[in-house]
């Protein structure tokens, strides 16, 4: 009897260890106050504690949403609504761009230092697999971390939400194209979850409607005891209610639908079957125009053709049956 008990306990122990080690270690890098997809990406990530270990959230500033501290405040609001205040580090990063900061990274203080040093420190910890860096804004913090300490390159994988590749433009790309060009030219594991405005093949196709959000999201998520004041005012105790408010107020509420670009990037890290990937020779980017380089031995991964139905179903399921990250 004792042997049977010991054997069952041993299996239980192995199963729990396996569950812990199989989780994906990530740092999310976000311009949280930009639009409304960042907020949903943060909540989706934090509500998937059975899939992710979230080491921290680093912040950057893009054109919209105020300075980097306004983006930090919005990330704090969402993390608090996820009942994880003071449990998930939120670190201020770059306000300026890569080209403005790169010569200063070895100084005692520089724009974005706290986030850059955090990324480097986490990248040097012993892990069973690569630390996934998930930038869903511009690439500044990530590029600066690699520039400051290239020894982290073998330890990380970057999955970036950005670009209309092979077409021109896209918000995250144009906010710091020099950071993108830098990463394309270093031998780091780099994957792009494409945006492709107006096309069915990019994350632009992963759309939620204001009506759908209003019907599905109210009250979802933990109910916190001390409400937050939202970006547009009002008080909120659940992320679900805040989600409804974000959709109702974004750009004056004129949009009936809105892509959740950033959330889709996290979804394909969770389940790679929810998009198609292809490995290509790294292209070049000059004056905003992509050029393919078939002879390039450096390879990158392009994600496209996202399964909108599966991703959105999983998003709503994660909101209803959340498992908080530890």
Backbone as numpy.savetxt, mean C-alpha at the origin, in Angstrom:
# Nx Ny Nz CAx CAy CAz Cx Cy Cz
-2.06 -42.78 26.13 -2.89 -41.57 26.13 -2.03 -40.31 26.13
-0.98 -40.35 26.96 -0.07 -39.20 27.02 0.61 -38.96 25.68
0.95 -40.08 25.01 1.62 -39.94 23.71 0.68 -39.30 22.69
-0.59 -39.72 22.72 -1.57 -39.13 21.79 -1.75 -37.64 22.07
-1.85 -37.29 23.35 -2.00 -35.88 23.72 -0.80 -35.05 23.26
0.39 -35.60 23.49 1.61 -34.89 23.09 1.66 -34.71 21.57
1.24 -35.77 20.85 1.26 -35.71 19.39 0.29 -34.65 18.87
-0.92 -34.60 19.46 -1.90 -33.61 19.04 -1.43 -32.19 19.36
-0.81 -32.04 20.53 -0.29 -30.73 20.91 0.81 -30.29 19.95
1.66 -31.24 19.56 2.77 -30.94 18.65 2.24 -30.48 17.29
1.18 -31.16 16.79 0.58 -30.77 15.52 -0.03 -29.38 15.60
-0.70 -29.10 16.73 -1.29 -27.77 16.94 -0.21 -26.69 16.94
0.90 -26.98 17.61 2.01 -26.03 17.69 2.59 -25.76 16.31
2.81 -26.84 15.55 3.37 -26.69 14.20 2.43 -25.90 13.30
1.13 -26.16 13.42 0.15 -25.45 12.60 0.15 -23.97 12.90
0.20 -23.60 14.17 0.23 -22.18 14.54 1.51 -21.51 14.09
2.62 -22.20 14.23 3.90 -21.64 13.77 3.86 -21.42 12.27
3.30 -22.40 11.55 3.22 -22.28 10.10 2.37 -21.09 9.69
1.24 -20.88 10.41 0.37 -19.76 10.10 1.07 -18.44 10.29
1.87 -18.34 11.36 2.57 -17.09 11.64 3.64 -16.82 10.58
4.44 -17.86 10.27 5.56 -17.65 9.36 5.10 -17.46 7.92
3.87 -17.93 7.61 3.40 -17.79 6.22 2.82 -16.41 5.95
2.65 -15.61 6.98 2.13 -14.26 6.77 3.16 -13.42 6.03
2.66 -12.44 5.30 3.52 -11.57 4.49 3.88 -10.33 5.31
5.16 -10.08 5.47 5.64 -8.91 6.20 5.64 -7.71 5.26
4.96 -6.63 5.65 4.84 -5.48 4.75 5.07 -4.16 5.48
5.53 -3.19 4.73 5.46 -1.77 5.10 4.63 -1.09 4.02
3.57 -0.43 4.43 2.74 0.34 3.49 3.25 1.77 3.45
3.41 2.30 2.25 3.88 3.68 2.08 2.77 4.45 1.36
2.24 5.51 1.98 1.01 6.11 1.47 0.97 7.63 1.56
0.29 8.23 0.59 -0.11 9.64 0.66 -1.58 9.66 1.07
-1.84 9.36 2.33 -3.16 8.97 2.81 -4.24 10.02 2.63
-3.88 11.29 2.55 -4.88 12.35 2.48 -5.13 12.81 1.05
-4.68 12.05 0.08 -4.78 12.46 -1.31 -6.21 12.36 -1.83
-6.75 11.15 -1.87 -8.10 10.96 -2.44 -8.94 10.17 -1.44
-9.39 8.97 -1.83 -10.11 8.12 -0.89 -9.72 6.65 -0.98
-8.90 6.30 -1.98 -8.51 4.90 -2.10 -7.46 4.49 -1.09
-6.59 5.43 -0.68 -5.58 5.11 0.33 -6.22 4.65 1.63
-7.26 5.35 2.06 -7.92 5.02 3.32 -8.48 3.59 3.27
-9.08 3.25 2.14 -9.65 1.90 2.01 -8.54 0.85 1.91
-7.42 1.21 1.32 -6.28 0.29 1.27 -5.73 0.04 2.67
-5.60 1.09 3.47 -5.09 0.92 4.83 -6.01 0.00 5.63
-7.31 0.27 5.60 -8.25 -0.56 6.36 -8.23 -2.00 5.87
-8.22 -2.20 4.57 -8.18 -3.55 4.00 -6.95 -4.31 4.48
-5.81 -3.64 4.48 -4.57 -4.27 4.94 -4.66 -4.62 6.42
-5.11 -3.67 7.23 -5.15 -3.88 8.69 -6.22 -4.88 9.10
-7.22 -5.10 8.26 -8.28 -6.07 8.55 -7.96 -7.46 8.01
-6.76 -7.66 7.49 -6.33 -8.96 6.98 -5.16 -9.51 7.79
-5.36 -9.54 9.10 -4.30 -9.98 10.00 -3.94 -11.44 9.86
-4.78 -12.22 9.21 -4.42 -13.62 8.95 -3.52 -13.77 7.74
-3.31 -12.70 7.00 -2.45 -12.74 5.81 -1.20 -11.85 5.93
-1.30 -10.77 6.71 -0.22 -9.78 6.73 0.30 -9.51 8.15
1.60 -9.32 8.24 2.23 -8.65 9.38 2.58 -7.24 8.92
1.97 -6.24 9.52 2.23 -4.86 9.10 3.26 -4.26 10.06
4.47 -4.05 9.54 5.55 -3.53 10.37 5.36 -2.04 10.64
4.73 -1.34 9.70 4.50 0.08 9.88 3.91 0.69 8.63
3.49 1.94 8.77 2.97 2.72 7.66 3.82 3.97 7.54
4.46 4.16 6.40 5.25 5.36 6.16 4.47 6.30 5.26
4.73 7.58 5.42 3.91 8.62 4.80 4.73 9.45 3.82
4.12 9.81 2.71 4.73 10.77 1.78 3.68 11.80 1.39
4.12 12.85 0.74 3.20 13.89 0.27 3.19 13.91 -1.25
1.97 13.93 -1.80 1.83 14.19 -3.23 1.08 15.52 -3.40
0.74 15.86 -4.64 0.23 17.20 -4.95 -1.03 17.56 -4.16
-1.89 16.60 -3.93 -3.17 16.87 -3.27 -3.12 16.49 -1.79
-3.92 17.18 -0.99 -4.09 16.75 0.40 -3.23 17.46 1.41
-2.57 18.54 1.04 -1.79 19.30 2.00 -0.38 18.77 2.18
0.30 19.25 3.23 1.69 18.83 3.45 1.72 17.42 4.03
2.93 16.91 4.27 3.09 15.53 4.70 2.40 15.26 6.03
2.28 16.30 6.86 1.64 16.11 8.17 0.13 15.93 8.04
-0.46 16.52 7.01 -1.89 16.29 6.76 -2.12 14.85 6.32
-1.20 14.32 5.52 -1.30 12.92 5.12 -1.12 12.00 6.32
-0.22 12.38 7.23 0.00 11.62 8.45 -1.26 11.60 9.31
-1.92 12.75 9.42 -3.15 12.84 10.23 -4.24 11.91 9.69
-4.36 11.85 8.36 -5.40 11.00 7.78 -5.09 9.52 8.02
-3.82 9.15 7.91 -3.45 7.77 8.22 -3.75 7.45 9.68
-3.48 8.40 10.57 -3.79 8.20 11.99 -5.28 7.98 12.21
-6.11 8.75 11.49 -7.56 8.59 11.64 -7.99 7.16 11.28
-7.49 6.68 10.16 -7.90 5.35 9.70 -7.38 4.27 10.63
-6.14 4.37 11.05 -5.58 3.37 11.97 -6.36 3.36 13.28
-6.74 4.53 13.77 -7.55 4.59 14.99 -8.91 3.95 14.76
-9.55 4.20 13.61 -10.83 3.58 13.30 -10.72 2.06 13.20
-9.53 1.59 12.88 -9.28 0.14 12.83 -8.92 -0.44 14.19
-9.05 0.38 15.23 -8.79 -0.04 16.61 -7.34 -0.44 16.83
-6.43 0.21 16.11 -5.01 -0.15 16.21 -4.14 1.07 16.54
-4.74 2.07 17.17 -3.98 3.25 17.56 -2.84 2.84 18.49
-1.64 3.35 18.21 -0.42 3.07 18.97 0.05 1.62 18.86
-0.55 0.85 17.96 -0.13 -0.53 17.76 0.55 -0.73 16.41
0.24 0.13 15.45 0.90 0.11 14.14 1.63 1.44 13.99
2.97 1.42 13.88 3.72 2.68 13.74 3.33 3.42 12.47
3.17 4.74 12.60 2.90 5.61 11.44 4.03 6.64 11.41
4.83 6.61 10.36 6.08 7.35 10.35 6.08 8.39 9.25
6.37 9.63 9.61 6.42 10.73 8.64 7.60 10.52 7.69
7.32 10.69 6.41 8.36 10.55 5.40 8.55 11.82 4.59
8.86 11.65 3.31 9.30 12.76 2.47 8.17 13.70 2.09
8.44 14.98 2.23 7.55 16.03 1.75 7.95 16.45 0.34
9.26 16.47 0.09 9.78 16.83 -1.24 9.99 15.57 -2.07
10.73 15.70 -3.16 10.94 14.60 -4.09 12.36 14.05 -4.01
12.55 12.91 -4.65 13.83 12.20 -4.61 14.99 13.09 -5.03
14.82 13.81 -6.13 15.93 14.62 -6.65 16.30 15.75 -5.70
15.33 16.19 -4.89 15.58 17.28 -3.94 16.29 16.79 -2.69
16.18 15.50 -2.38 16.63 14.99 -1.09 17.86 14.09 -1.19
18.07 13.44 -2.32 19.02 12.33 -2.40 20.45 12.68 -1.95
20.88 13.92 -2.15 22.24 14.30 -1.76 22.38 14.53 -0.26
21.25 14.50 0.45 21.28 14.81 1.88 21.11 13.58 2.76
21.00 12.38 2.18 20.60 11.23 2.97 21.62 10.80 4.02
22.85 11.24 3.90 23.86 10.88 4.89 24.06 11.96 5.95
23.25 13.00 5.90 23.30 14.03 6.92 22.52 13.59 8.15
22.76 14.29 9.26 22.07 13.94 10.51 20.57 14.14 10.42
20.16 15.04 9.54 18.73 15.28 9.38 18.44 15.62 7.92
17.37 15.08 7.40 16.94 15.40 6.03 15.45 15.11 5.91
14.84 15.65 4.91 13.42 15.48 4.65 13.12 13.99 4.42
12.30 13.42 5.29 11.93 12.01 5.16 12.79 11.06 5.95
13.73 11.57 6.73 14.70 10.71 7.44 14.05 9.63 8.27
13.01 9.98 9.02 12.41 9.02 9.94 11.87 7.80 9.18
11.15 8.05 8.10 10.60 6.95 7.31 11.69 6.17 6.60
12.66 6.87 6.03 13.76 6.21 5.31 14.53 5.29 6.25
14.86 5.78 7.42 15.62 4.97 8.38 14.78 3.80 8.88
13.48 4.00 9.02 12.60 2.91 9.44 12.58 1.81 8.39
12.46 2.18 7.13 12.46 1.19 6.04 13.76 0.40 6.04
14.87 1.10 6.18 16.18 0.44 6.19 16.29 -0.52 7.38
15.90 -0.05 8.55 15.99 -0.88 9.76 15.16 -2.15 9.63
13.92 -2.01 9.15 13.05 -3.17 9.01 13.57 -4.12 7.93
14.20 -3.56 6.91 14.71 -4.37 5.80 15.90 -5.23 6.22
16.53 -4.89 7.31 17.73 -5.61 7.77 17.42 -6.69 8.79
16.17 -6.81 9.18 15.79 -7.84 10.15 15.72 -9.20 9.46
16.06 -10.24 10.23 15.99 -11.60 9.70 14.54 -12.00 9.48
14.23 -12.46 8.28 12.87 -12.87 7.93 12.93 -14.15 7.10
11.81 -14.84 7.08 11.74 -16.07 6.29 11.59 -15.78 4.80
11.12 -14.56 4.46 11.01 -14.15 3.07 11.23 -12.64 2.98
11.24 -12.12 1.78 11.53 -10.70 1.59 10.45 -9.83 2.23
10.87 -8.71 2.80 9.95 -7.69 3.27 9.31 -7.03 2.06
7.98 -6.98 2.03 7.28 -6.35 0.91 7.06 -4.88 1.22
7.60 -4.02 0.37 7.38 -2.58 0.46 6.23 -2.26 -0.49
5.16 -1.68 0.06 3.94 -1.46 -0.69 3.68 0.03 -0.85
4.38 0.70 -1.75 4.09 2.12 -1.98 2.84 2.30 -2.83
1.87 3.05 -2.29 0.64 3.33 -3.04 0.52 4.84 -3.32
1.65 5.50 -3.28 1.76 6.89 -3.68 3.03 7.01 -4.51
3.72 8.12 -4.38 4.98 8.25 -5.10 6.05 7.36 -4.45
7.14 7.14 -5.16 8.17 6.18 -4.75 9.31 6.80 -3.94
9.14 8.02 -3.50 10.25 8.78 -2.92 10.89 8.08 -1.73
10.11 7.71 -0.72 10.67 7.10 0.49 11.44 5.83 0.18
10.89 5.03 -0.73 11.52 3.75 -1.07 12.84 3.98 -1.79
12.82 4.89 -2.77 14.04 5.18 -3.53 15.12 5.75 -2.63
14.74 6.62 -1.71 15.71 7.21 -0.79 16.33 6.15 0.12
15.52 5.20 0.58 16.04 4.15 1.46 17.07 3.29 0.73
16.78 2.94 -0.53 17.72 2.14 -1.31 18.97 2.95 -1.63
18.78 4.23 -1.95 19.92 5.09 -2.25 20.83 5.25 -1.04
20.24 5.37 0.12 21.04 5.54 1.34 21.76 4.24 1.72
21.09 3.11 1.55 21.69 1.83 1.94 21.33 0.74 0.93
22.12 0.64 -0.14 21.82 -0.36 -1.19 21.91 -1.81 -0.70
22.48 -2.04 0.48 22.59 -3.41 0.98 21.22 -4.02 1.29
20.17 -3.20 1.36 18.84 -3.76 1.64 18.20 -4.37 0.39
18.77 -4.15 -0.78 18.15 -4.58 -2.04 17.79 -6.06 -2.05
18.67 -6.98 -1.60 18.29 -8.40 -1.65 17.18 -8.77 -0.67
16.89 -7.89 0.26 15.96 -8.22 1.35 14.54 -7.74 1.12
14.30 -7.00 0.02 12.98 -6.38 -0.15 12.40 -6.69 -1.53
11.09 -6.62 -1.57 10.35 -6.65 -2.84 9.42 -5.45 -2.84
9.45 -4.67 -3.91 8.60 -3.49 -4.03 7.40 -3.84 -4.91
6.20 -3.60 -4.39 4.98 -3.72 -5.20 4.34 -2.35 -5.22
4.44 -1.67 -6.34 4.03 -0.26 -6.46 2.74 -0.12 -7.24
1.83 0.64 -6.68 0.62 1.02 -7.40 0.94 2.28 -8.19
1.03 2.15 -9.51 1.37 3.33 -10.29 1.57 3.04 -11.76
1.54 4.08 -12.55 1.85 4.13 -13.98 0.72 3.60 -14.85
0.68 4.16 -16.04 -0.21 3.66 -17.09 0.55 2.81 -18.09
1.74 2.34 -17.72 2.58 1.59 -18.65 1.74 0.66 -19.51
1.98 0.68 -20.83 3.03 1.37 -21.58 2.67 2.79 -22.01
1.54 3.28 -21.56 1.13 4.64 -21.93 1.71 5.67 -20.97
1.57 6.93 -21.34 2.13 8.01 -20.53 1.24 8.31 -19.32
1.85 9.06 -18.39 1.09 9.66 -17.31 0.75 8.72 -16.19
0.05 9.24 -15.20 -0.48 8.59 -13.99 0.04 9.37 -12.79
-0.86 9.59 -11.86 -0.63 10.49 -10.73 0.61 10.14 -9.91
0.72 8.91 -9.45 1.87 8.54 -8.61 3.18 8.66 -9.37
3.15 8.34 -10.65 4.36 8.41 -11.47 4.84 9.86 -11.63
3.92 10.75 -11.99 4.35 12.12 -12.28 4.70 12.89 -11.01
4.24 12.42 -9.85 4.59 13.08 -8.61 6.08 12.94 -8.27
6.72 11.88 -8.74 8.17 11.76 -8.57 8.71 10.75 -9.58
8.81 11.20 -10.81 9.29 10.32 -11.88 10.77 9.97 -11.70
11.54 10.86 -11.05 12.96 10.56 -10.84 13.14 9.39 -9.88
12.27 9.27 -8.89 12.33 8.12 -7.97 12.05 6.83 -8.73
11.07 6.88 -9.63 10.76 5.71 -10.45 11.94 5.34 -11.34
12.53 6.33 -11.99 13.67 6.05 -12.88 14.83 5.45 -12.10
15.05 5.93 -10.88 16.12 5.38 -10.05 15.87 3.90 -9.76
14.65 3.57 -9.35 14.34 2.18 -9.01 14.41 1.27 -10.23
14.03 1.78 -11.38 14.15 0.98 -12.61 15.60 0.63 -12.93
16.53 1.42 -12.42 17.94 1.23 -12.76 18.76 0.55 -11.68
18.11 0.12 -10.59 18.83 -0.68 -9.60 18.22 -2.08 -9.59
18.99 -3.06 -9.19 18.58 -4.45 -9.34 17.75 -4.91 -8.13
16.63 -4.24 -7.92 15.73 -4.59 -6.83 14.50 -5.27 -7.40
13.94 -6.20 -6.66 12.72 -6.89 -7.06 11.59 -5.85 -7.12
11.08 -5.59 -8.33 10.15 -4.47 -8.54 8.95 -4.93 -9.35
7.76 -4.72 -8.78 6.52 -5.09 -9.44 5.62 -3.85 -9.52
4.93 -3.72 -10.63 4.05 -2.57 -10.85 2.62 -3.06 -11.02
1.73 -2.61 -10.13 0.30 -2.82 -10.31 -0.22 -1.63 -11.11
-0.46 -1.85 -12.38 -0.76 -0.75 -13.29 -2.10 -0.09 -12.98
-2.20 1.19 -13.35 -3.42 1.98 -13.15 -4.23 2.02 -14.44
-3.64 2.54 -15.50 -4.25 2.57 -16.84 -5.64 3.21 -16.85
-5.64 4.51 -16.64 -6.89 5.26 -16.60 -7.78 4.94 -17.80
-9.04 4.65 -17.52 -10.03 4.46 -18.58 -9.94 3.14 -19.31
-9.06 2.24 -18.87 -8.91 0.96 -19.55 -9.27 -0.19 -18.60
-9.82 -1.27 -19.12 -10.24 -2.38 -18.26 -9.09 -3.22 -17.72
-7.87 -2.99 -18.21 -6.75 -3.86 -17.85 -5.99 -3.41 -16.60
-6.28 -2.21 -16.08 -5.55 -1.72 -14.91 -6.43 -1.68 -13.67
-5.86 -1.20 -12.56 -6.62 -1.08 -11.31 -7.74 -0.06 -11.43
-7.72 0.77 -12.46 -8.81 1.70 -12.71 -10.15 0.98 -12.86
-10.10 -0.31 -13.17 -11.32 -1.08 -13.36 -11.90 -1.61 -12.05
-11.13 -1.52 -10.97 -11.62 -2.03 -9.68 -12.41 -0.90 -9.02
-13.68 -0.83 -9.35 -14.52 0.33 -9.05 -15.55 -0.01 -7.98
-15.79 0.97 -7.10 -16.91 0.90 -6.16 -17.82 2.09 -6.43
-19.11 1.88 -6.31 -20.04 2.99 -6.51 -20.43 3.59 -5.17
-20.80 4.86 -5.21 -21.23 5.55 -3.99 -22.45 4.86 -3.39
-23.35 4.39 -4.23 -24.55 3.70 -3.75 -24.18 2.37 -3.11
-23.28 1.64 -3.74 -22.83 0.35 -3.22 -22.17 0.52 -1.85
-21.31 1.51 -1.73 -20.65 1.79 -0.45 -21.68 2.17 0.61
-22.65 3.00 0.23 -23.69 3.42 1.16 -24.53 2.25 1.65
-24.71 1.24 0.80 -25.51 0.08 1.17 -24.73 -0.95 1.99
-23.45 -1.11 1.68 -22.67 -2.20 2.27 -21.82 -1.80 3.47
-21.34 -0.56 3.52 -20.29 -0.22 4.47 -20.74 0.29 5.85
-21.93 0.87 6.00 -22.26 1.46 7.31 -22.08 0.48 8.48
-21.36 0.96 9.50 -21.18 0.19 10.73 -20.12 -0.88 10.68
-19.48 -1.10 9.53 -18.51 -2.19 9.43 -17.18 -1.81 10.08
-16.51 -2.82 10.63 -15.25 -2.60 11.33 -15.48 -2.49 12.83
-14.39 -2.43 13.59 -14.52 -2.27 15.05 -15.23 -0.96 15.38
-15.91 -0.95 16.50 -16.57 0.27 16.99 -15.71 0.85 18.10
-15.04 1.96 17.82 -14.11 2.52 18.80 -14.85 3.42 19.79
-14.30 3.51 20.99 -14.99 4.23 22.07 -14.86 5.74 21.96
-13.76 6.22 21.36 -13.56 7.66 21.20 -13.58 8.00 19.72
-14.65 8.57 19.20 -14.77 8.83 17.76 -13.67 9.76 17.24
-13.39 9.62 15.96 -12.45 10.54 15.30 -13.25 11.61 14.57
-12.63 12.76 14.37 -13.21 13.79 13.51 -12.69 13.56 12.10
-13.56 13.43 11.14 -13.18 13.04 9.79 -12.54 14.16 8.99
-12.05 13.79 7.86 -11.40 14.72 6.94 -12.34 15.86 6.54
-13.62 15.54 6.40 -14.61 16.54 6.00 -15.49 16.97 7.17
-15.00 16.73 8.39 -15.80 17.02 9.57 -16.64 15.82 9.96
-17.47 15.99 10.99 -18.28 14.88 11.47 -17.48 13.96 12.36
-18.17 13.14 13.14 -17.52 12.20 14.03 -17.87 10.77 13.61
-16.86 9.88 13.73 -17.02 8.50 13.25 -16.40 7.52 14.24
-17.11 6.42 14.44 -16.64 5.38 15.35 -16.32 4.08 14.64
-16.67 3.97 13.36 -16.32 2.79 12.57 -15.74 3.22 11.23
-14.88 2.39 10.68 -14.34 2.72 9.37 -15.44 2.68 8.31
-16.38 1.77 8.47 -17.47 1.68 7.48 -18.22 2.97 7.32
-18.53 3.64 8.44 -19.24 4.92 8.36 -18.35 6.00 7.73
-17.06 5.94 8.04 -16.14 6.92 7.46 -16.00 6.70 5.95
-16.02 5.45 5.53 -15.96 5.13 4.10 -17.11 5.79 3.35
-18.31 5.68 3.91 -19.49 6.30 3.29 -19.29 7.80 3.17
-18.78 8.43 4.23 -18.56 9.86 4.24 -17.51 10.28 3.20
-16.45 9.49 3.05 -15.42 9.81 2.07 -15.99 9.79 0.66
-16.78 8.79 0.36 -17.40 8.70 -0.97 -18.38 9.83 -1.21
-19.16 10.18 -0.19 -20.16 11.23 -0.35 -19.53 12.60 -0.56
-18.33 12.80 -0.02 -17.72 14.12 -0.05 -16.61 14.29 -1.07
-16.12 13.19 -1.63 -14.96 13.32 -2.52 -15.31 14.19 -3.73
-14.51 15.25 -3.91 -14.71 16.21 -4.99 -16.16 16.68 -5.06
-16.71 16.99 -3.89 -18.07 17.51 -3.83 -19.15 16.48 -4.08
-18.78 15.21 -4.04 -19.76 14.15 -4.23 -20.26 14.02 -5.65
-19.49 14.50 -6.62 -19.96 14.50 -8.00 -19.76 13.14 -8.68
-18.95 12.27 -8.07 -18.67 10.98 -8.70 -19.67 9.92 -8.22
-20.26 9.20 -9.15 -21.13 8.08 -8.78 -20.34 6.81 -8.56
-19.14 6.72 -9.18 -18.24 5.59 -8.96 -16.83 6.10 -8.74
-16.02 5.27 -8.12 -14.64 5.67 -7.86 -13.77 4.42 -7.78
-12.68 4.34 -8.56 -11.78 3.19 -8.45 -11.07 3.16 -7.08
-10.87 1.95 -6.57 -10.09 1.77 -5.35 -8.72 1.22 -5.73
-8.01 2.02 -6.53 -6.71 1.61 -7.08 -5.81 0.94 -6.03
-5.57 1.66 -4.94 -4.57 1.24 -3.95 -4.95 -0.07 -3.28
-6.22 -0.22 -3.00 -6.69 -1.45 -2.37 -6.43 -2.65 -3.27
-6.57 -2.46 -4.58 -6.35 -3.56 -5.52 -4.90 -4.03 -5.51
-3.97 -3.10 -5.30 -2.55 -3.48 -5.23 -2.30 -4.40 -4.05
-2.93 -4.10 -2.91 -2.77 -4.95 -1.73 -3.43 -6.30 -1.98
-4.56 -6.29 -2.67 -5.28 -7.53 -2.94 -4.43 -8.53 -3.71
-3.66 -8.07 -4.69 -2.89 -9.03 -5.48 -1.63 -9.50 -4.75
-1.22 -8.77 -3.71 -0.17 -9.30 -2.84 -0.75 -10.41 -1.98
-1.99 -10.22 -1.55 -2.69 -11.24 -0.76 -2.95 -12.48 -1.61
-3.41 -12.30 -2.83 -3.75 -13.42 -3.70 -3.37 -13.09 -5.13
-2.30 -13.68 -5.59 -1.76 -13.37 -6.91 -2.66 -13.86 -8.04
-3.68 -14.67 -7.72 -4.59 -15.16 -8.75 -5.59 -14.10 -9.19
-5.63 -12.97 -8.47 -6.62 -11.94 -8.76 -6.13 -10.94 -9.81
-5.05 -11.24 -10.48 -4.57 -10.43 -11.60 -3.62 -11.29 -12.42
-3.28 -10.79 -13.59 -2.31 -11.49 -14.43 -0.98 -10.75 -14.36
0.09 -11.51 -14.32 1.39 -10.87 -14.27 2.25 -11.32 -15.44
3.10 -10.40 -15.87 4.08 -10.75 -16.89 5.41 -10.13 -16.51
6.45 -10.87 -16.75 7.81 -10.41 -16.46 8.41 -9.88 -17.76
8.91 -8.65 -17.69 9.43 -8.00 -18.90 10.80 -7.40 -18.63
11.61 -7.20 -19.68 12.83 -6.42 -19.51 12.47 -5.01 -19.04
13.17 -4.50 -18.07 12.84 -3.19 -17.52 12.89 -2.13 -18.62
11.80 -1.39 -18.80 11.80 -0.31 -19.79 12.49 0.93 -19.23
12.66 1.92 -20.04 13.18 3.21 -19.59 12.06 4.24 -19.64
12.24 5.30 -18.88 11.28 6.40 -18.85 12.04 7.70 -19.07
11.67 8.42 -20.12 12.31 9.69 -20.42 11.24 10.69 -20.84
11.22 11.84 -20.14 10.23 12.89 -20.41 8.81 12.33 -20.38
8.59 11.38 -19.48 7.26 10.82 -19.30 6.86 9.76 -20.30
7.77 9.42 -21.21 7.46 8.44 -22.26 8.22 7.14 -22.00
7.49 6.03 -22.02 8.10 4.71 -21.83 8.73 4.21 -23.12
9.89 3.58 -22.98 10.52 2.91 -24.12 10.93 1.51 -23.69
10.50 0.51 -24.43 10.88 -0.87 -24.12 12.33 -1.11 -24.52
13.00 -1.94 -23.72 14.41 -2.29 -23.99 14.50 -3.82 -23.96
14.18 -4.49 -25.07 14.13 -5.96 -25.08 15.42 -6.64 -24.65
16.55 -5.96 -24.86 17.84 -6.56 -24.52 18.21 -6.38 -23.06
17.41 -5.66 -22.29 17.75 -5.38 -20.90 17.69 -6.67 -20.07
18.77 -6.97 -19.37 18.79 -8.18 -18.54 18.07 -7.97 -17.21
17.86 -6.72 -16.85 17.08 -6.43 -15.64 15.60 -6.64 -15.93
14.94 -7.41 -15.11 13.54 -7.74 -15.32 12.67 -7.11 -14.22
11.45 -6.73 -14.60 10.46 -6.29 -13.63 9.15 -7.01 -13.92
8.22 -6.91 -12.98 6.92 -7.57 -13.13 5.83 -6.53 -13.34
4.98 -6.77 -14.31 3.82 -5.92 -14.58 2.55 -6.71 -14.24
1.68 -6.10 -13.42 0.39 -6.70 -13.08 -0.72 -6.00 -13.87
-1.62 -6.78 -14.43 -2.71 -6.22 -15.22 -3.91 -7.16 -15.18
-5.03 -6.73 -15.76 -6.25 -7.54 -15.84 -6.68 -8.04 -14.47
-6.98 -7.09 -13.61 -7.37 -7.36 -12.23 -8.80 -7.90 -12.18
-9.02 -8.90 -11.32 -10.34 -9.51 -11.19 -11.18 -8.66 -10.24
-11.90 -7.71 -10.81 -12.67 -6.75 -10.02 -13.67 -7.43 -9.09
-14.35 -8.44 -9.58 -15.38 -9.10 -8.77 -14.77 -9.77 -7.55
-13.72 -10.55 -7.75 -13.09 -11.25 -6.63 -12.47 -10.27 -5.64
-11.84 -9.23 -6.14 -11.18 -8.26 -5.26 -12.21 -7.49 -4.44
-13.27 -7.03 -5.07 -14.29 -6.28 -4.33 -15.04 -7.19 -3.35
-15.31 -8.42 -3.74 -15.95 -9.35 -2.81 -15.07 -9.58 -1.58
-13.77 -9.73 -1.81 -12.87 -9.95 -0.69 -12.76 -8.70 0.18
-12.80 -7.53 -0.45 -12.76 -6.29 0.32 -13.95 -6.23 1.27
-15.15 -6.44 0.76 -16.34 -6.37 1.62 -16.32 -7.47 2.68
-15.85 -8.65 2.30 -15.74 -9.74 3.28 -14.76 -9.38 4.40
-13.66 -8.70 4.03 -12.68 -8.29 5.03 -13.24 -7.22 5.95
-14.11 -6.37 5.43 -14.75 -5.36 6.26 -15.73 -6.01 7.25
-16.46 -7.02 6.79 -17.48 -7.66 7.62 -16.87 -8.65 8.62
-15.82 -9.34 8.21 -15.22 -10.40 9.03 -13.74 -10.10 9.28
-13.48 -8.92 9.76 -12.10 -8.46 9.90 -11.33 -9.27 10.93
-10.04 -9.44 10.62 -9.07 -10.01 11.57 -7.95 -8.99 11.67
-7.83 -8.34 12.80 -6.87 -7.27 12.95 -5.44 -7.79 12.93
-4.55 -7.04 12.30 -3.14 -7.39 12.35 -2.65 -7.25 13.79
-1.60 -8.01 14.10 -1.05 -7.95 15.46 0.15 -7.03 15.47
